[in-house]
Amino acid sequence: MESLLIEKSVQGDVASFEKLIIKYNRYVYNIAFRMMGNEEDAKDMSQETLIKAFKAISQFKMEANFSTWLYRIAINVCKDELRKRKETVLSYDATINNDEGTLKDIIQDEHANPILIYEKLELKEAIEDALNKLSEDSKTVVVLKDLLGYSYEEIGEILQIPIGTVRSRLNRSRSTLKNILQVQLSED
């Protein structure tokens, strides 16, 4: 079914492309949200991703996964926008794990301990600041693996780098992140 939709999309069939991307809209939005840090920018970058994907669908090679190709476009769109702005923003407002909920959910819970809420907020802000100090490549790998849960293989496909590079970049990024957090938390 998906391959048929891709074939029709390559031929310029907008309706087929719309049906094709329905399955991936949420994933594209999640990547954009994690990279951009807010809902409005995530919506804009998601829309930009879909426009670029439609314009480039004729270049899609059937031997690759459509999702990998689309996620690569989403990451590149976000990176391009962040470069234009010369800033890096990341937010933890979205759910990382459906079982955990968001900070907003916790705060709305009347039975939540205010001290724990404050401590979680401080930690999330420290992590956000630390992530924003990483290079774009380092941040991208951490976001894809640790926040969005992609496998090493998927990350390698999305970023078009070998799995060994994914592993080493992630290891270095986590180490750098840990060092930044240790410095930040010791200053408090």
ChimeraX attribute file (.defattr): number of C-alpha atoms within 10 A of each C-alpha:
attribute: neighborCount
match mode: 1-to-1
recipient: residues
	/A:1	6
	/A:2	13
	/A:3	11
	/A:4	11
	/A:5	19
	/A:6	23
	/A:7	17
	/A:8	16
	/A:9	20
	/A:10	19
	/A:11	13
	/A:12	15
	/A:13	14
	/A:14	14
	/A:15	11
	/A:16	18
	/A:17	22
	/A:18	15
	/A:19	14
	/A:20	20
	/A:21	20
	/A:22	9
	/A:23	11
	/A:24	15
	/A:25	16
	/A:26	12
	/A:27	16
	/A:28	25
	/A:29	22
	/A:30	21
	/A:31	24
	/A:32	29
	/A:33	26
	/A:34	25
	/A:35	28
	/A:36	24
	/A:37	19
	/A:38	17
	/A:39	17
	/A:40	11
	/A:41	17
	/A:42	21
	/A:43	17
	/A:44	15
	/A:45	25
	/A:46	26
	/A:47	17
	/A:48	16
	/A:49	25
	/A:50	20
	/A:51	12
	/A:52	15
	/A:53	21
	/A:54	20
	/A:55	12
	/A:56	12
	/A:57	20
	/A:58	14
	/A:59	10
	/A:60	16
	/A:61	11
	/A:62	10
	/A:63	6
	/A:64	10
	/A:65	13
	/A:66	19
	/A:67	17
	/A:68	17
	/A:69	18
	/A:70	24
	/A:71	24
	/A:72	20
	/A:73	22
	/A:74	28
	/A:75	22
	/A:76	17
	/A:77	19
	/A:78	24
	/A:79	19
	/A:80	12
	/A:81	17
	/A:82	16
	/A:83	12
	/A:84	9
	/A:85	9
	/A:86	8
	/A:87	11
	/A:88	20
	/A:89	16
	/A:90	21
	/A:91	19
	/A:92	18
	/A:93	17
	/A:94	17
	/A:95	16
	/A:96	16
	/A:97	11
	/A:98	8
	/A:99	7
	/A:100	10
	/A:101	13
	/A:102	15
	/A:103	17
	/A:104	12
	/A:105	12
	/A:106	17
	/A:107	14
	/A:108	9
	/A:109	10
	/A:110	8
	/A:111	8
	/A:112	12
	/A:113	11
	/A:114	12
	/A:115	9
	/A:116	11
	/A:117	15
	/A:118	12
	/A:119	11
	/A:120	14
	/A:121	14
	/A:122	13
	/A:123	14
	/A:124	16
	/A:125	15
	/A:126	17
	/A:127	20
	/A:128	17
	/A:129	19
	/A:130	21
	/A:131	26
	/A:132	17
	/A:133	17
	/A:134	18
	/A:135	11
	/A:136	16
	/A:137	14
	/A:138	20
	/A:139	24
	/A:140	23
	/A:141	24
	/A:142	23
	/A:143	19
	/A:144	22
	/A:145	17
	/A:146	14
	/A:147	16
	/A:148	17
	/A:149	14
	/A:150	16
	/A:151	14
	/A:152	19
	/A:153	15
	/A:154	19
	/A:155	23
	/A:156	19
	/A:157	20
	/A:158	22
	/A:159	20
	/A:160	14
	/A:161	12
	/A:162	13
	/A:163	16
	/A:164	12
	/A:165	12
	/A:166	24
	/A:167	16
	/A:168	11
	/A:169	18
	/A:170	23
	/A:171	15
	/A:172	13
	/A:173	21
	/A:174	19
	/A:175	12
	/A:176	17
	/A:177	21
	/A:178	14
	/A:179	13
	/A:180	19
	/A:181	19
	/A:182	13
	/A:183	11
	/A:184	14
	/A:185	12
	/A:186	8
	/A:187	7
	/A:188	5
